Amino acid sequence: MVVQGHDTTIPVTLDEVIYHTRCVARGLKSVSGRAVLIADLPFMSYATPEQALHSAARLMKEGGAQVVKLEGGAPQLETVAALSRQGIPVCAHLGLTPQSVHKLGGYRVQGRDPHVAEAMLKDAVALEKAGADLLILECIPSVLAQEIALALTIPVIGIGAGPACDGQVLVSYDLLGFTVRPPKFARDYSATHGAPDKALKAFVDDVRSGDFPQPEHCFT
C-alpha cells in the first residue's frame, strides 16, 4: 500500500504481492543470519479455503514466501485449518485489520470495548488451535495484547500493541521517517540514527532490549 502510493491495501493484487515477495526473496540470499519471509494474502484472494490454497501456493512457488499471512478471526478458522493441513505455515492477524478498514470505519484502535476484546481473545485461541503458526496484533490496548500473548503458545508480534508481545514490527516508511503523519505507535529511527541500515539495526536492537515500544507508543 505504502510503496505503491495507495490509501489502503485493498487495491493491491496477488500478482503484485508475488512480484514484491520475489524481490525480497532474492535479497535475502545475501543476508547473513536467519530470516523468515512472510507474504500477505491480499484482499479477496482468500475468500474461500480453496481460493486461499491456490493463492498461497502461488505466493510460495512463484514468490518464494515461507509463510502466508491473512486477516481475520472466526470467519478464517476453516481457511487456516485448510492451509495448515497442506503444510503451509500461517500468520494470523487480529485487531486493526487494514483490509477491513472501511468496515471498521477507518484506521483506529480496536478492542477497547470489553465485548470486542473478549471476542478477540477467543479468536486468537481458536486461530492457534486451527493451526496458525504466529499471530500479529495491530493497534490494540497493551493490556489486551498481554492477555492474548499469555493465552497462546505461538509467537505474538505487535504493531501498536504494547511491550508484552514476543516481537515487534513497524512499517518501514514509518521507521525511516518517510511518513508525513506517522501513527502514534511508530518511532522515526532515521532522525536519531541517520542511514537506513543504521536505523533498522537500532530498531532491532531496541526491540530485543525492550527499549521499544515505550508508553508513548502504546494504547490504553
mmCIF file of the C-alpha atoms, coordinates in Angstrom:
data_MODEL
# 
_entry.id   MODEL 
# 
loop_
_atom_site.group_PDB 
_atom_site.id 
_atom_site.type_symbol 
_atom_site.label_atom_id 
_atom_site.label_alt_id 
_atom_site.label_comp_id 
_atom_site.label_asym_id 
_atom_site.label_entity_id 
_atom_site.label_seq_id 
_atom_site.pdbx_PDB_ins_code 
_atom_site.Cartn_x 
_atom_site.Cartn_y 
_atom_site.Cartn_z 
_atom_site.occupancy 
_atom_site.B_iso_or_equiv 
_atom_site.pdbx_formal_charge 
_atom_site.auth_seq_id 
_atom_site.auth_comp_id 
_atom_site.auth_asym_id 
_atom_site.auth_atom_id 
_atom_site.pdbx_PDB_model_num 
ATOM 1   C CA . MET A 1 1   ? 0.000   0.000   0.000  1.00 0.00 ? 1   MET A CA 1 
ATOM 2   C CA . VAL A 1 2   ? 2.670   2.497   1.081  1.00 0.00 ? 2   VAL A CA 1 
ATOM 3   C CA . VAL A 1 3   ? 5.189   1.637   -1.632 1.00 0.00 ? 3   VAL A CA 1 
ATOM 4   C CA . GLN A 1 4   ? 2.523   1.895   -4.329 1.00 0.00 ? 4   GLN A CA 1 
ATOM 5   C CA . GLY A 1 5   ? 1.061   5.141   -3.005 1.00 0.00 ? 5   GLY A CA 1 
ATOM 6   C CA . HIS A 1 6   ? -2.386  3.741   -2.187 1.00 0.00 ? 6   HIS A CA 1 
ATOM 7   C CA . ASP A 1 7   ? -4.515  4.980   0.707  1.00 0.00 ? 7   ASP A CA 1 
ATOM 8   C CA . THR A 1 8   ? -5.460  1.402   1.634  1.00 0.00 ? 8   THR A CA 1 
ATOM 9   C CA . THR A 1 9   ? -4.230  -2.129  0.971  1.00 0.00 ? 9   THR A CA 1 
ATOM 10  C CA . ILE A 1 10  ? -7.413  -3.037  -0.893 1.00 0.00 ? 10  ILE A CA 1 
ATOM 11  C CA . PRO A 1 11  ? -6.225  -2.297  -4.490 1.00 0.00 ? 11  PRO A CA 1 
ATOM 12  C CA . VAL A 1 12  ? -3.129  -4.499  -4.166 1.00 0.00 ? 12  VAL A CA 1 
ATOM 13  C CA . THR A 1 13  ? -3.307  -7.633  -6.314 1.00 0.00 ? 13  THR A CA 1 
ATOM 14  C CA . LEU A 1 14  ? -1.915  -11.116 -5.816 1.00 0.00 ? 14  LEU A CA 1 
ATOM 15  C CA . ASP A 1 15  ? 0.387   -10.696 -8.810 1.00 0.00 ? 15  ASP A CA 1 
ATOM 16  C CA . GLU A 1 16  ? 1.824   -7.537  -7.253 1.00 0.00 ? 16  GLU A CA 1 
ATOM 17  C CA . VAL A 1 17  ? 2.439   -9.249  -3.920 1.00 0.00 ? 17  VAL A CA 1 
ATOM 18  C CA . ILE A 1 18  ? 4.149   -12.117 -5.728 1.00 0.00 ? 18  ILE A CA 1 
ATOM 19  C CA . TYR A 1 19  ? 6.400   -9.624  -7.532 1.00 0.00 ? 19  TYR A CA 1 
ATOM 20  C CA . HIS A 1 20  ? 7.415   -7.849  -4.315 1.00 0.00 ? 20  HIS A CA 1 
ATOM 21  C CA . THR A 1 21  ? 7.875   -11.143 -2.463 1.00 0.00 ? 21  THR A CA 1 
ATOM 22  C CA . ARG A 1 22  ? 10.125  -12.448 -5.222 1.00 0.00 ? 22  ARG A CA 1 
ATOM 23  C CA . CYS A 1 23  ? 12.283  -9.317  -4.961 1.00 0.00 ? 23  CYS A CA 1 
ATOM 24  C CA . VAL A 1 24  ? 12.634  -9.725  -1.196 1.00 0.00 ? 24  VAL A CA 1 
ATOM 25  C CA . ALA A 1 25  ? 13.421  -13.428 -1.579 1.00 0.00 ? 25  ALA A CA 1 
ATOM 26  C CA . ARG A 1 26  ? 16.326  -12.586 -3.876 1.00 0.00 ? 26  ARG A CA 1 
ATOM 27  C CA . GLY A 1 27  ? 17.602  -10.012 -1.406 1.00 0.00 ? 27  GLY A CA 1 
ATOM 28  C CA . LEU A 1 28  ? 17.504  -12.472 1.475  1.00 0.00 ? 28  LEU A CA 1 
ATOM 29  C CA . LYS A 1 29  ? 20.040  -14.684 -0.279 1.00 0.00 ? 29  LYS A CA 1 
ATOM 30  C CA . SER A 1 30  ? 22.729  -12.133 0.553  1.00 0.00 ? 30  SER A CA 1 
ATOM 31  C CA . VAL A 1 31  ? 21.668  -11.677 4.181  1.00 0.00 ? 31  VAL A CA 1 
ATOM 32  C CA . SER A 1 32  ? 23.585  -13.492 6.878  1.00 0.00 ? 32  SER A CA 1 
ATOM 33  C CA . GLY A 1 33  ? 21.620  -14.973 9.734  1.00 0.00 ? 33  GLY A CA 1 
ATOM 34  C CA . ARG A 1 34  ? 18.129  -16.381 9.925  1.00 0.00 ? 34  ARG A CA 1 
ATOM 35  C CA . ALA A 1 35  ? 15.146  -14.696 8.287  1.00 0.00 ? 35  ALA A CA 1 
ATOM 36  C CA . VAL A 1 36  ? 11.610  -15.866 7.557  1.00 0.00 ? 36  VAL A CA 1 
ATOM 37  C CA . LEU A 1 37  ? 9.813   -14.419 4.544  1.00 0.00 ? 37  LEU A CA 1 
ATOM 38  C CA . ILE A 1 38  ? 6.127   -13.736 5.230  1.00 0.00 ? 38  ILE A CA 1 
ATOM 39  C CA . ALA A 1 39  ? 3.838   -12.602 2.413  1.00 0.00 ? 39  ALA A CA 1 
ATOM 40  C CA . ASP A 1 40  ? 0.331   -11.186 2.727  1.00 0.00 ? 40  ASP A CA 1 
ATOM 41  C CA . LEU A 1 41  ? -2.633  -12.753 1.025  1.00 0.00 ? 41  LEU A CA 1 
ATOM 42  C CA . PRO A 1 42  ? -4.204  -9.607  -0.473 1.00 0.00 ? 42  PRO A CA 1 
ATOM 43  C CA . PHE A 1 43  ? -7.826  -8.548  -0.239 1.00 0.00 ? 43  PHE A CA 1 
ATOM 44  C CA . MET A 1 44  ? -10.281 -11.130 -1.656 1.00 0.00 ? 44  MET A CA 1 
ATOM 45  C CA . SER A 1 45  ? -7.541  -13.624 -2.535 1.00 0.00 ? 45  SER A CA 1 
ATOM 46  C CA . TYR A 1 46  ? -8.693  -15.979 0.249  1.00 0.00 ? 46  TYR A CA 1 
ATOM 47  C CA . ALA A 1 47  ? -12.486 -15.638 0.252  1.00 0.00 ? 47  ALA A CA 1 
ATOM 48  C CA . THR A 1 48  ? -12.806 -19.442 0.387  1.00 0.00 ? 48  THR A CA 1 
ATOM 49  C CA . PRO A 1 49  ? -10.412 -22.127 1.629  1.00 0.00 ? 49  PRO A CA 1 
ATOM 50  C CA . GLU A 1 50  ? -9.956  -23.334 -1.943 1.00 0.00 ? 50  GLU A CA 1 
ATOM 51  C CA . GLN A 1 51  ? -9.049  -19.864 -3.179 1.00 0.00 ? 51  GLN A CA 1 
ATOM 52  C CA . ALA A 1 52  ? -6.699  -19.403 -0.229 1.00 0.00 ? 52  ALA A CA 1 
ATOM 53  C CA . LEU A 1 53  ? -4.879  -22.630 -1.076 1.00 0.00 ? 53  LEU A CA 1 
ATOM 54  C CA . HIS A 1 54  ? -4.454  -21.535 -4.684 1.00 0.00 ? 54  HIS A CA 1 
ATOM 55  C CA . SER A 1 55  ? -3.244  -18.053 -3.694 1.00 0.00 ? 55  SER A CA 1 
ATOM 56  C CA . ALA A 1 56  ? -0.884  -19.385 -1.026 1.00 0.00 ? 56  ALA A CA 1 
ATOM 57  C CA . ALA A 1 57  ? 0.581   -21.886 -3.469 1.00 0.00 ? 57  ALA A CA 1 
ATOM 58  C CA . ARG A 1 58  ? 1.384   -19.073 -5.881 1.00 0.00 ? 58  ARG A CA 1 
ATOM 59  C CA . LEU A 1 59  ? 2.965   -16.955 -3.145 1.00 0.00 ? 59  LEU A CA 1 
ATOM 60  C CA . MET A 1 60  ? 5.215   -19.837 -2.160 1.00 0.00 ? 60  MET A CA 1 
ATOM 61  C CA . LYS A 1 61  ? 6.015   -21.314 -5.586 1.00 0.00 ? 61  LYS A CA 1 
ATOM 62  C CA . GLU A 1 62  ? 6.281   -18.091 -7.600 1.00 0.00 ? 62  GLU A CA 1 
ATOM 63  C CA . GLY A 1 63  ? 7.203   -15.606 -4.887 1.00 0.00 ? 63  GLY A CA 1 
ATOM 64  C CA . GLY A 1 64  ? 9.349   -17.669 -2.566 1.00 0.00 ? 64  GLY A CA 1 
ATOM 65  C CA . ALA A 1 65  ? 7.263   -16.968 0.539  1.00 0.00 ? 65  ALA A CA 1 
ATOM 66  C CA . GLN A 1 66  ? 7.792   -19.245 3.527  1.00 0.00 ? 66  GLN A CA 1 
ATOM 67  C CA . VAL A 1 67  ? 4.708   -18.105 5.468  1.00 0.00 ? 67  VAL A CA 1 
ATOM 68  C CA . VAL A 1 68  ? 1.428   -16.585 4.281  1.00 0.00 ? 68  VAL A CA 1 
ATOM 69  C CA . LYS A 1 69  ? -0.489  -14.004 6.303  1.00 0.00 ? 69  LYS A CA 1 
ATOM 70  C CA . LEU A 1 70  ? -4.228  -13.472 6.376  1.00 0.00 ? 70  LEU A CA 1 
ATOM 71  C CA . GLU A 1 71  ? -6.512  -11.156 8.318  1.00 0.00 ? 71  GLU A CA 1 
ATOM 72  C CA . GLY A 1 72  ? -9.499  -12.007 10.465 1.00 0.00 ? 72  GLY A CA 1 
ATOM 73  C CA . GLY A 1 73  ? -10.690 -14.205 13.300 1.00 0.00 ? 73  GLY A CA 1 
ATOM 74  C CA . ALA A 1 74  ? -13.511 -16.730 13.492 1.00 0.00 ? 74  ALA A CA 1 
ATOM 75  C CA . PRO A 1 75  ? -14.515 -16.470 9.792  1.00 0.00 ? 75  PRO A CA 1 
ATOM 76  C CA . GLN A 1 76  ? -10.988 -17.579 8.815  1.00 0.00 ? 76  GLN A CA 1 
ATOM 77  C CA . LEU A 1 77  ? -10.732 -20.685 11.002 1.00 0.00 ? 77  LEU A CA 1 
ATOM 78  C CA . GLU A 1 78  ? -11.650 -23.102 8.225  1.00 0.00 ? 78  GLU A CA 1 
ATOM 79  C CA . THR A 1 79  ? -9.187  -21.431 5.872  1.00 0.00 ? 79  THR A CA 1 
ATOM 80  C CA . VAL A 1 80  ? -6.369  -21.518 8.428  1.00 0.00 ? 80  VAL A CA 1 
ATOM 81  C CA . ALA A 1 81  ? -7.041  -25.197 9.067  1.00 0.00 ? 81  ALA A CA 1 
ATOM 82  C CA . ALA A 1 82  ? -7.068  -25.977 5.338  1.00 0.00 ? 82  ALA A CA 1 
ATOM 83  C CA . LEU A 1 83  ? -3.743  -24.219 4.805  1.00 0.00 ? 83  LEU A CA 1 
ATOM 84  C CA . SER A 1 84  ? -2.195  -25.894 7.832  1.00 0.00 ? 84  SER A CA 1 
ATOM 85  C CA . ARG A 1 85  ? -3.289  -29.348 6.685  1.00 0.00 ? 85  ARG A CA 1 
ATOM 86  C CA . GLN A 1 86  ? -1.378  -28.793 3.452  1.00 0.00 ? 86  GLN A CA 1 
ATOM 87  C CA . GLY A 1 87  ? 1.790   -27.869 5.335  1.00 0.00 ? 87  GLY A CA 1 
ATOM 88  C CA . ILE A 1 88  ? 1.518   -24.138 4.653  1.00 0.00 ? 88  ILE A CA 1 
ATOM 89  C CA . PRO A 1 89  ? 2.704   -22.000 7.592  1.00 0.00 ? 89  PRO A CA 1 
ATOM 90  C CA . VAL A 1 90  ? 0.139   -19.342 8.510  1.00 0.00 ? 90  VAL A CA 1 
ATOM 91  C CA . CYS A 1 91  ? 0.458   -15.957 10.182 1.00 0.00 ? 91  CYS A CA 1 
ATOM 92  C CA . ALA A 1 92  ? -2.892  -14.708 11.503 1.00 0.00 ? 92  ALA A CA 1 
ATOM 93  C CA . HIS A 1 93  ? -3.707  -11.021 12.037 1.00 0.00 ? 93  HIS A CA 1 
ATOM 94  C CA . LEU A 1 94  ? -6.170  -9.536  14.547 1.00 0.00 ? 94  LEU A CA 1 
ATOM 95  C CA . GLY A 1 95  ? -7.036  -6.069  15.796 1.00 0.00 ? 95  GLY A CA 1 
ATOM 96  C CA . LEU A 1 96  ? -6.824  -3.333  13.205 1.00 0.00 ? 96  LEU A CA 1 
ATOM 97  C CA . THR A 1 97  ? -7.005  -5.367  10.010 1.00 0.00 ? 97  THR A CA 1 
ATOM 98  C CA . PRO A 1 98  ? -6.227  -2.987  7.114  1.00 0.00 ? 98  PRO A CA 1 
ATOM 99  C CA . GLN A 1 99  ? -8.219  -4.932  4.518  1.00 0.00 ? 99  GLN A CA 1 
ATOM 100 C CA . SER A 1 100 ? -11.332 -4.247  6.628  1.00 0.00 ? 100 SER A CA 1 
ATOM 101 C CA . VAL A 1 101 ? -10.622 -0.535  7.015  1.00 0.00 ? 101 VAL A CA 1 
ATOM 102 C CA . HIS A 1 102 ? -13.970 0.536   5.536  1.00 0.00 ? 102 HIS A CA 1 
ATOM 103 C CA . LYS A 1 103 ? -15.886 -1.920  7.714  1.00 0.00 ? 103 LYS A CA 1 
ATOM 104 C CA . LEU A 1 104 ? -14.001 -0.685  10.780 1.00 0.00 ? 104 LEU A CA 1 
ATOM 105 C CA . GLY A 1 105 ? -14.661 2.964   9.952  1.00 0.00 ? 105 GLY A CA 1 
ATOM 106 C CA . GLY A 1 106 ? -11.029 3.914   9.453  1.00 0.00 ? 106 GLY A CA 1 
ATOM 107 C CA . TYR A 1 107 ? -7.640  3.263   10.993 1.00 0.00 ? 107 TYR A CA 1 
ATOM 108 C CA . ARG A 1 108 ? -8.488  3.281   14.678 1.00 0.00 ? 108 ARG A CA 1 
ATOM 109 C CA . VAL A 1 109 ? -7.708  1.373   17.857 1.00 0.00 ? 109 VAL A CA 1 
ATOM 110 C CA . GLN A 1 110 ? -9.579  -1.921  18.199 1.00 0.00 ? 110 GLN A CA 1 
ATOM 111 C CA . GLY A 1 111 ? -10.519 -3.897  21.297 1.00 0.00 ? 111 GLY A CA 1 
ATOM 112 C CA . ARG A 1 112 ? -11.362 -1.140  23.748 1.00 0.00 ? 112 ARG A CA 1 
ATOM 113 C CA . ASP A 1 113 ? -14.930 -2.364  24.050 1.00 0.00 ? 113 ASP A CA 1 
ATOM 114 C CA . PRO A 1 114 ? -14.984 -5.276  26.548 1.00 0.00 ? 114 PRO A CA 1 
ATOM 115 C CA . HIS A 1 115 ? -17.133 -7.438  24.269 1.00 0.00 ? 115 HIS A CA 1 
ATOM 116 C CA . VAL A 1 116 ? -14.819 -6.857  21.308 1.00 0.00 ? 116 VAL A CA 1 
ATOM 117 C CA . ALA A 1 117 ? -11.801 -7.605  23.487 1.00 0.00 ? 117 ALA A CA 1 
ATOM 118 C CA . GLU A 1 118 ? -13.330 -10.863 24.703 1.00 0.00 ? 118 GLU A CA 1 
ATOM 119 C CA . ALA A 1 119 ? -14.134 -11.908 21.139 1.00 0.00 ? 119 ALA A CA 1 
ATOM 120 C CA . MET A 1 120 ? -10.589 -11.096 20.017 1.00 0.00 ? 120 MET A CA 1 
ATOM 121 C CA . LEU A 1 121 ? -9.108  -13.255 22.769 1.00 0.00 ? 121 LEU A CA 1 
ATOM 122 C CA . LYS A 1 122 ? -11.386 -16.143 21.788 1.00 0.00 ? 122 LYS A CA 1 
ATOM 123 C CA . ASP A 1 123 ? -10.465 -15.681 18.126 1.00 0.00 ? 123 ASP A CA 1 
ATOM 124 C CA . ALA A 1 124 ? -6.753  -15.746 18.953 1.00 0.00 ? 124 ALA A CA 1 
ATOM 125 C CA . VAL A 1 125 ? -7.065  -19.008 20.867 1.00 0.00 ? 125 VAL A CA 1 
ATOM 126 C CA . ALA A 1 126 ? -9.207  -20.521 18.105 1.00 0.00 ? 126 ALA A CA 1 
ATOM 127 C CA . LEU A 1 127 ? -6.745  -19.474 15.395 1.00 0.00 ? 127 LEU A CA 1 
ATOM 128 C CA . GLU A 1 128 ? -3.911  -21.198 17.223 1.00 0.00 ? 128 GLU A CA 1 
ATOM 129 C CA . LYS A 1 129 ? -5.986  -24.359 17.587 1.00 0.00 ? 129 LYS A CA 1 
ATOM 130 C CA . ALA A 1 130 ? -6.846  -24.205 13.872 1.00 0.00 ? 130 ALA A CA 1 
ATOM 131 C CA . GLY A 1 131 ? -3.152  -24.264 13.001 1.00 0.00 ? 131 GLY A CA 1 
ATOM 132 C CA . ALA A 1 132 ? -1.890  -20.668 12.907 1.00 0.00 ? 132 ALA A CA 1 
ATOM 133 C CA . ASP A 1 133 ? 1.867   -20.561 13.490 1.00 0.00 ? 133 ASP A CA 1 
ATOM 134 C CA . LEU A 1 134 ? 2.096   -16.970 14.666 1.00 0.00 ? 134 LEU A CA 1 
ATOM 135 C CA . LEU A 1 135 ? -0.175  -14.000 15.265 1.00 0.00 ? 135 LEU A CA 1 
ATOM 136 C CA . ILE A 1 136 ? 0.089   -10.287 14.558 1.00 0.00 ? 136 ILE A CA 1 
ATOM 137 C CA . LEU A 1 137 ? -1.833  -7.914  16.826 1.00 0.00 ? 137 LEU A CA 1 
ATOM 138 C CA . GLU A 1 138 ? -2.277  -4.420  15.437 1.00 0.00 ? 138 GLU A CA 1 
ATOM 139 C CA . CYS A 1 139 ? -3.386  -1.257  17.178 1.00 0.00 ? 139 CYS A CA 1 
ATOM 140 C CA . ILE A 1 140 ? -4.983  -2.683  20.318 1.00 0.00 ? 140 ILE A CA 1 
ATOM 141 C CA . PRO A 1 141 ? -4.686  -1.814  24.031 1.00 0.00 ? 141 PRO A CA 1 
ATOM 142 C CA . SER A 1 142 ? -1.482  -3.100  25.632 1.00 0.00 ? 142 SER A CA 1 
ATOM 143 C CA . VAL A 1 143 ? -3.394  -4.890  28.388 1.00 0.00 ? 143 VAL A CA 1 
ATOM 144 C CA . LEU A 1 144 ? -5.420  -6.868  25.847 1.00 0.00 ? 144 LEU A CA 1 
ATOM 145 C CA . ALA A 1 145 ? -2.305  -7.771  23.872 1.00 0.00 ? 145 ALA A CA 1 
ATOM 146 C CA . GLN A 1 146 ? -0.664  -9.047  27.047 1.00 0.00 ? 146 GLN A CA 1 
ATOM 147 C CA . GLU A 1 147 ? -3.703  -11.174 27.863 1.00 0.00 ? 147 GLU A CA 1 
ATOM 148 C CA . ILE A 1 148 ? -3.690  -12.677 24.375 1.00 0.00 ? 148 ILE A CA 1 
ATOM 149 C CA . ALA A 1 149 ? 0.064   -13.313 24.411 1.00 0.00 ? 149 ALA A CA 1 
ATOM 150 C CA . LEU A 1 150 ? -0.206  -15.135 27.740 1.00 0.00 ? 150 LEU A CA 1 
ATOM 151 C CA . ALA A 1 151 ? -3.061  -17.294 26.430 1.00 0.00 ? 151 ALA A CA 1 
ATOM 152 C CA . LEU A 1 152 ? -1.126  -18.550 23.387 1.00 0.00 ? 152 LEU A CA 1 
ATOM 153 C CA . THR A 1 153 ? 1.914   -20.724 22.818 1.00 0.00 ? 153 THR A CA 1 
ATOM 154 C CA . ILE A 1 154 ? 2.631   -19.389 19.313 1.00 0.00 ? 154 ILE A CA 1 
ATOM 155 C CA . PRO A 1 155 ? 4.668   -16.175 18.867 1.00 0.00 ? 155 PRO A CA 1 
ATOM 156 C CA . VAL A 1 156 ? 2.681   -12.939 19.068 1.00 0.00 ? 156 VAL A CA 1 
ATOM 157 C CA . ILE A 1 157 ? 4.060   -9.963  17.130 1.00 0.00 ? 157 ILE A CA 1 
ATOM 158 C CA . GLY A 1 158 ? 2.788   -6.486  17.889 1.00 0.00 ? 158 GLY A CA 1 
ATOM 159 C CA . ILE A 1 159 ? 2.408   -3.299  15.902 1.00 0.00 ? 159 ILE A CA 1 
ATOM 160 C CA . GLY A 1 160 ? 0.900   -0.726  18.196 1.00 0.00 ? 160 GLY A CA 1 
ATOM 161 C CA . ALA A 1 161 ? 0.061   -3.483  20.689 1.00 0.00 ? 161 ALA A CA 1 
ATOM 162 C CA . GLY A 1 162 ? 2.410   -2.721  23.563 1.00 0.00 ? 162 GLY A CA 1 
ATOM 163 C CA . PRO A 1 163 ? 5.555   -4.308  25.017 1.00 0.00 ? 163 PRO A CA 1 
ATOM 164 C CA . ALA A 1 164 ? 4.128   -7.671  26.136 1.00 0.00 ? 164 ALA A CA 1 
ATOM 165 C CA . CYS A 1 165 ? 4.254   -9.194  22.646 1.00 0.00 ? 165 CYS A CA 1 
ATOM 166 C CA . ASP A 1 166 ? 7.028   -11.609 21.691 1.00 0.00 ? 166 ASP A CA 1 
ATOM 167 C CA . GLY A 1 167 ? 8.239   -9.297  18.940 1.00 0.00 ? 167 GLY A CA 1 
ATOM 168 C CA . GLN A 1 168 ? 7.523   -6.003  17.203 1.00 0.00 ? 168 GLN A CA 1 
ATOM 169 C CA . VAL A 1 169 ? 7.076   -4.837  13.625 1.00 0.00 ? 169 VAL A CA 1 
ATOM 170 C CA . LEU A 1 170 ? 6.812   -1.385  12.052 1.00 0.00 ? 170 LEU A CA 1 
ATOM 171 C CA . VAL A 1 171 ? 6.088   -0.191  8.532  1.00 0.00 ? 171 VAL A CA 1 
ATOM 172 C CA . SER A 1 172 ? 9.486   0.646   7.049  1.00 0.00 ? 172 SER A CA 1 
ATOM 173 C CA . TYR A 1 173 ? 8.323   4.046   5.801  1.00 0.00 ? 173 TYR A CA 1 
ATOM 174 C CA . ASP A 1 174 ? 7.286   4.989   9.359  1.00 0.00 ? 174 ASP A CA 1 
ATOM 175 C CA . LEU A 1 175 ? 10.517  3.679   10.846 1.00 0.00 ? 175 LEU A CA 1 
ATOM 176 C CA . LEU A 1 176 ? 12.667  5.544   8.312  1.00 0.00 ? 176 LEU A CA 1 
ATOM 177 C CA . GLY A 1 177 ? 10.839  8.860   8.641  1.00 0.00 ? 177 GLY A CA 1 
ATOM 178 C CA . PHE A 1 178 ? 9.207   8.926   5.207  1.00 0.00 ? 178 PHE A CA 1 
ATOM 179 C CA . THR A 1 179 ? 5.650   9.221   6.559  1.00 0.00 ? 179 THR A CA 1 
ATOM 180 C CA . VAL A 1 180 ? 4.324   12.776  6.913  1.00 0.00 ? 180 VAL A CA 1 
ATOM 181 C CA . ARG A 1 181 ? 1.916   11.896  9.740  1.00 0.00 ? 181 ARG A CA 1 
ATOM 182 C CA . PRO A 1 182 ? 3.199   8.673   11.301 1.00 0.00 ? 182 PRO A CA 1 
ATOM 183 C CA . PRO A 1 183 ? 0.944   6.694   13.645 1.00 0.00 ? 183 PRO A CA 1 
ATOM 184 C CA . LYS A 1 184 ? 1.273   7.036   17.408 1.00 0.00 ? 184 LYS A CA 1 
ATOM 185 C CA . PHE A 1 185 ? 2.942   3.641   17.734 1.00 0.00 ? 185 PHE A CA 1 
ATOM 186 C CA . ALA A 1 186 ? 5.811   4.433   15.342 1.00 0.00 ? 186 ALA A CA 1 
ATOM 187 C CA . ARG A 1 187 ? 9.266   5.825   16.065 1.00 0.00 ? 187 ARG A CA 1 
ATOM 188 C CA . ASP A 1 188 ? 11.365  7.641   13.466 1.00 0.00 ? 188 ASP A CA 1 
ATOM 189 C CA . TYR A 1 189 ? 14.738  5.952   13.792 1.00 0.00 ? 189 TYR A CA 1 
ATOM 190 C CA . SER A 1 190 ? 16.281  7.876   10.917 1.00 0.00 ? 190 SER A CA 1 
ATOM 191 C CA . ALA A 1 191 ? 16.025  11.084  12.957 1.00 0.00 ? 191 ALA A CA 1 
ATOM 192 C CA . THR A 1 192 ? 18.467  9.700   15.517 1.00 0.00 ? 192 THR A CA 1 
ATOM 193 C CA . HIS A 1 193 ? 20.454  7.136   13.557 1.00 0.00 ? 193 HIS A CA 1 
ATOM 194 C CA . GLY A 1 194 ? 20.659  8.560   10.026 1.00 0.00 ? 194 GLY A CA 1 
ATOM 195 C CA . ALA A 1 195 ? 21.271  5.989   7.301  1.00 0.00 ? 195 ALA A CA 1 
ATOM 196 C CA . PRO A 1 196 ? 18.584  3.342   6.730  1.00 0.00 ? 196 PRO A CA 1 
ATOM 197 C CA . ASP A 1 197 ? 20.840  0.417   7.668  1.00 0.00 ? 197 ASP A CA 1 
ATOM 198 C CA . LYS A 1 198 ? 21.750  2.054   10.977 1.00 0.00 ? 198 LYS A CA 1 
ATOM 199 C CA . ALA A 1 199 ? 18.115  2.990   11.651 1.00 0.00 ? 199 ALA A CA 1 
ATOM 200 C CA . LEU A 1 200 ? 16.925  -0.564  11.009 1.00 0.00 ? 200 LEU A CA 1 
ATOM 201 C CA . LYS A 1 201 ? 19.648  -2.027  13.228 1.00 0.00 ? 201 LYS A CA 1 
ATOM 202 C CA . ALA A 1 202 ? 18.721  0.397   16.014 1.00 0.00 ? 202 ALA A CA 1 
ATOM 203 C CA . PHE A 1 203 ? 15.085  -0.698  15.777 1.00 0.00 ? 203 PHE A CA 1 
ATOM 204 C CA . VAL A 1 204 ? 16.068  -4.360  16.030 1.00 0.00 ? 204 VAL A CA 1 
ATOM 205 C CA . ASP A 1 205 ? 18.336  -3.646  18.993 1.00 0.00 ? 205 ASP A CA 1 
ATOM 206 C CA . ASP A 1 206 ? 15.630  -1.665  20.794 1.00 0.00 ? 206 ASP A CA 1 
ATOM 207 C CA . VAL A 1 207 ? 13.055  -4.418  20.316 1.00 0.00 ? 207 VAL A CA 1 
ATOM 208 C CA . ARG A 1 208 ? 15.448  -7.052  21.625 1.00 0.00 ? 208 ARG A CA 1 
ATOM 209 C CA . SER A 1 209 ? 16.422  -4.944  24.632 1.00 0.00 ? 209 SER A CA 1 
ATOM 210 C CA . GLY A 1 210 ? 12.838  -3.938  25.416 1.00 0.00 ? 210 GLY A CA 1 
ATOM 211 C CA . ASP A 1 211 ? 13.515  -0.248  24.804 1.00 0.00 ? 211 ASP A CA 1 
ATOM 212 C CA . PHE A 1 212 ? 10.772  -0.197  22.151 1.00 0.00 ? 212 PHE A CA 1 
ATOM 213 C CA . PRO A 1 213 ? 7.896   0.340   22.411 1.00 0.00 ? 213 PRO A CA 1 
ATOM 214 C CA . GLN A 1 214 ? 7.740   2.973   25.150 1.00 0.00 ? 214 GLN A CA 1 
ATOM 215 C CA . PRO A 1 215 ? 4.497   4.062   26.882 1.00 0.00 ? 215 PRO A CA 1 
ATOM 216 C CA . GLU A 1 216 ? 4.028   6.891   24.387 1.00 0.00 ? 216 GLU A CA 1 
ATOM 217 C CA . HIS A 1 217 ? 3.777   4.307   21.595 1.00 0.00 ? 217 HIS A CA 1 
ATOM 218 C CA . CYS A 1 218 ? 1.052   2.290   23.337 1.00 0.00 ? 218 CYS A CA 1 
ATOM 219 C CA . PHE A 1 219 ? -2.733  2.386   23.650 1.00 0.00 ? 219 PHE A CA 1 
ATOM 220 C CA . THR A 1 220 ? -4.927  2.015   26.720 1.00 0.00 ? 220 THR A CA 1 
# 
